[in-house]
Amino acid sequence: MASATQPISALPGHAAVKRPRIESIDVVRGLVMILMALDHTRDFFGNRANPVDLDTTTTALFFTRWITHFCAPTFCLLTGTGAFLAGRRKSKAELSRFLWTRGLWLIFLELVVTRDLGWQFNFDYHVTILLVLWSLGWSMIVLSALIYLPLWAITAFGVVMIAGHNLLDALPWDNWFWSILHVLNVIYDHPQHAIFVSYVLIPWVGVAAVGYGLGQIYNWEPDRRKKFLLRLGLCLTAAFLVLRAINRYGDPFPWSTQKTAGFTVLSFINTTKYPPSLMYLLMTLGPAMLALWAMEAGTPRWLRPALIIGKVPMFYYLLHIPLIHLLAVAVCYARYGHIYWMFESPDIRAFPFAMPPGWGYSLPFIYLVWAIVVVALYPLCRWFAGVKQRRKDAWLSYL
């Protein structure tokens, strides 16, 4: 194991040279960031009907939501992988300090910046929902300690958490700490203020830990890495199909026969995201491995925009939410002549804003707004990617 002052790149099997960014990771990360904007556009422009309620949804609405399921698991996994790759040019102590401070920064962004200046456009703190940056921040903080363990132990920690956390579902514990760790719940409820945990830490911390372990394959020869990614992706996908078919363990909501064969398929793939079940993670991370494998062959020309966005994911994330919200404000004013709803979120049901009467647009309109958001952000991401390439200021690593 490297000492606290010895760069991880000095370990056997690590070349002590500066490596370029890995395009396959950036492309896949960029793709999930683009898809994520679709889900958030639906949050602002949809009518808030549950898209995965098989009694009320449509196939198109279901898949509009389902395709975005790949975003959070893939991004969390690659956050861990990115941490490992950052360690190739840092000592263990430097990497630990970076992960700790970056984790705190992400938690601050969640509690202050994206909440006030993105999702809600208000500062009253009537409603605070702990979302993805919250879990990513704590995942980095936990990783800052885990990196001192052997790599196999970090990976095993993550695998056990992912595979075994559904055993905890039946525990009768009911307190704020357990809600932060594993149960989707309100952890503070007051007539004027409420805090709701949407992204619990178990098993998201485990996904990041597995991603850290995955990082070692990017020290392998390309042919060996491609074979591993293909086999891992196929094994995870097969494990999902087999375990989901057995219908005994891995998701709190078993699938069932529905009114049509098509809806039975929807029931089969309708796995639980909050908190992410074993079935949900197998369903999403298997294809993520296959996507990483496919991108090993090189980035197709039509995916170059995803490559650019994947190089600056935090920059894109911090901009896309307020942009979508601003577009909703503009549409609201054009339709109603008033916009005060867009700045109000009096309770959890009204997150991220109080819906005006009759609000909610068709899927084609939502897809159009999504396209506008991505196209508008691309030049900014391209500019910022150039800034990060030209300059090496420490603060840039936090965006």
N, C-alpha and C positions, 0 to 999 in steps of 0.2 A: 504494500500500500504506500502511496506517495506520502511524504511528510507534509506538514502544514505549510512549508515554504517551497516545496518541490512541485513544479507544474505537472498536472496530470499528463501532459503531452510527453513528459520524460519517462513515463512508465514503459516497460517492454511492449513492443507492438504499436507504439505511438510515435509517429514521426515528429520531431521537434521543429516543425516548420509551420509557418502560417498557411492555413488552408482557406481556399475560397468558399463562399457560401454554397450550400448543397441545393441545386435547383429543384430536385424532385420534392424536397421538403417544402420549399417556398411555393411551388405550384400547388401542391395539395392543400397547404395552409391557405393560400389565396382563394382556392375554389370554395373551401368551407366558409371563408369570410364573405364571399359573394353570396352564397346561399343563406347565410345568417341574416343578411340584409332583407331577404325575402320574408323571413319569419317576422322580423321587426316591422317591416312595412305592413304586414297583415295585422300586427298588433295595433297600429295606429289607424289603419283604414278599413279594417274588417268590422263586423258587427259583434265580435266577441262571442259568437257561438262556438261551442267546443268542437274543434275540427276532427277530433278522434272519438267523439261520441257516435257509435255506430247506429244509434237509434235516430239521429238527426242529421248526420253529416252526408255529404256527397263524396263520390270517389275522387273528384278533382280537388275538393277542399281537403280531404284526408291526405292525399299525396302532396299537396302544397305544404302541409305541416310535416308529413313523414319524411320528406327528403331533407328537411332541415335538421332532423334528428342526428345527422352525421356531423354536424358542426361542433357542438361542445365536446363530445368524446375525442374527436380527431384533434381539435385545437389543444385540449388538455394533455393528450398523449404527446403531441409535438412540443408542448411547453417543457415537458420533462426531457425530451430528446434534445431540445435546444439548450437546456441547462447542461447536459452532458457535453455537448459540442463546445459550449462556452468554456468548460473546464479544460479543454485541450490547450488553451492559451493562458490559463490562470492556475495559481496554486490552489490547494484545497481551501486554505484560509481565505484567499481572495474570492473564490467561487462561493463559499459559504456566506461571506459578507455581502456579495452581490445579490444572492438569492434572498437573503434576509431583508435587505433594504428594498429590493424590487417588490417583494411580497407586501411589505408595508405600504409601498407606493400604490400598488394595485388596490389594496383595501381602502386607502384614502380616496382614490379615484372613484371607487364604488359608492362610498358613503357621502361624498361631497360633489365631485365633478359630474359624473354621469347622472346621478340622481337629480341634482338641481339644474344643471345646464343641458341635460339631454332628455331624460325620460319625462320629467315632470314640469320643468320650467317654473318652479316655485321653490321657496325657501322656508315653507311653514313646517316641514317635517311631520305633517299629519300621517303620512305613510312612507315607510322605508322598507323596501324589499331587497334582500341580500341576494344578488344575482351572480353571474359567472365570474366577474372580477374578484368578488369576495372569495369564492372557492379557489380560484387560481392563486390569489395572494397567499392564502393559508397553505396551499400545496407547495408554493415556493419556500415558505418559512419552514415547513416540515422537511422539505428536501435539503435545506441549508444545514440541518442536523444529520439527515440520513446519509449524506455523501461521505461521511467518515467511515461508514460501514463498507464491507466488501460489496462489489457490484452484484454478486449473486444474491446477497442478503437483501439489498434494496429491491431487486426485481421480485424476489420471493415475497417480500412484504406487500408489494403491490398486487401480486397475483392472488395471495391469500385474501386480501381485503376485497378484491373484485369478486372472486369465486365464492367467498363465504359470507359476505355481508347480509345476504337475504335470510340467513339464519337468525339475524337479529330482529327481523320484522315483528316477531311475536312477543318480544320483550315488553312488559307492561310499564316500563319507565315513562314518566311524564314530567319532564322538567325542562327548563330553558337550555341547559347544557346538552342534554341528549337530543333536543330538537336541532341544535346547531350541528351536532355530529351526524344524525341519521334520520330524523323524523321531520317531514314537511309540516311546519307549524308556525303559529304566532308565538314569538318569545317575549313580546311586550305588548300589552293591550290596555290602552287608556282612552278615554273619550276623545282626547285631542291628539294622541300619538299612537301609532302601532308599528311594530317591527315584525316582518315576516321573513322566515328563512326559506328561500326557494332552492338555492344550491347548497345542500348540506355537504359536510366535508367527507363523509364516508359514502361512496367509495372514490370520490373525485381525487382525493390525495393519492389513493392507490393507482389510479390511472396515470397520474403524473410520475409516480415512482416506476411503473412499468415502462413509461416513455423514456425515463432516464436510462433504464437498463437497455432499452432498444438502441440507444445512441451508440453503443459499442459496435454495432454492425457497420457503421459508417467509417470504421477503421479497417474493414475487410476489403478484400479484392472485389471488384464489381460483380463478377460472375457468382461468387459465393453469396454475396449480399442479395442479388436478384433471386437466386434459388430459395434462400431463406424467406424472403418477403412473400414469394409466391406460395410456398408451402404453409407458412404461418397464416396467410390470408385465407387459403382454402380450408385449413384445419379449423380456424375460428368460425368460419361461415358454416362448415359442416357441423361443428359442435352446436351452433345455434339451431340449425334445422333439426338435429336429432333430439336435443334436450327440450326444445319447444314442442316437438311432436309428442314426446313423452308426457309433457304437461304436468310434471310433478314438482319441480323445483326451479327457481331462478327468476320468478316473476310473481308478484302478489296477485296478479289477475290472469288466470289461465285463459287460453283462447277457447272458443266454443263455436259450434255450428250455428250459422246465421241464416237469414232468409234466402240468400242466394249463395252460390259457390264463390262468387267474387267477394262478397262481404265476409265469407268465412276466411278467405285469404287475408282480408284486411284485419280480421280478428287475430289471425296467426301472427301478423307482423306488428300488431298494436301493443307494443311493449311499454313498460313504465319508465318514464324519464325522471320523475321526481319522487324519491331519489332514483338514480339510474340503476335499474335491476341488472342482474347478470345477463339476462336475455337481451336487454337493450344494448349492453356494451358488446356482447358477442355479435349482435346484428349489425352494429355500426363499425366496430374496430376491425372486423374481418375484411369488409370492403375497403376500409382505409388502408390496410396493408396491401391489398391488391392495387389500389391507386398509387401507392408509393412504388410498388413493383413496376407498374406500367410507365411511370414517369422516369424510371431509370434509363429508359431508351432515349430520353431527350425530350425537351419541351416542344410540342407542336406549335406552329406559328399562331394558331388561333387561341392558344392558352397563354400567350405572352402577357396579356393584361393580368391574368391570375398570378403569374410569376411576380409582376411588379407589386401587386397588392400584398402578396405573401411575404414580401421583403419588409413591409412596414405595417404589420397587422394591427398594432396598437394605435398607430396614427389613424388608420382607417376606422377602427372601432370607435375611437373618440369623436370622429367627425360624422359618422353615418347616422347615429341616433339623433343628434340635434338637427341634422339636415332633414331627416324624415319628419321629425316633429314640426319643423318650420313649414314644410310642404303641407302638413295637415292643418296648420294655422291658416295658410293661404287658401286652401280649399274651403275651410270652415268660414272664413270671411266672405269668400265669393258666394257661398251658398246661403249663409244666414245673415250676413252683415254684422255679426258679432263674433268675438273669439274668446270670451272669458272662460268658456268651458275648457279650453286648451291649457289653462294655467291652474286648473283646480283638480285636486285628487283627495277628496275628503276622507275616503276609506279605501280598504284594499280592493273592493269590487270596482272602484273607480280608477284603478291604476291602468295606464299612466296618466289619464286625464278623464274628466267627467264627460261622458259621451253626450253630445247634443241629440235632441230628439230626431229619430229617423236616421241617425248616423250609420254608416256601413256601406261599403261599395263592393261591386262585383269583382270576381277574381281577375278578369281581363284588366280592369282598372288598377287593381293592386299590382299586377305584373308590370303594367306600364310605369307606375310610380317607382317600382323596384328598379327597372331598367334606367330610369332617369337618375336615380340615386347613384347607381354604380358608375354610369357614364360620367356623371358630374364629378365624382370623387377620383376617377382614374388619373386625370392630369395632376391633381394635387399629390396623389400617391407617387406618381412618377417623379415629380419634382423633389419630394422628400426623400425618396429612395436615392436620388442623385446626391442630395445633401449628405446622407449617411455614408455614401460611398466615398465622397470627397473629404469628409471631415471625420475625425476620430474623437470628438469631444465626449467625455464620459457621460454627460447627461443624455446624449442621443441613444444610449443603450437602454434607457428607460421608456423610450417611445418606439 
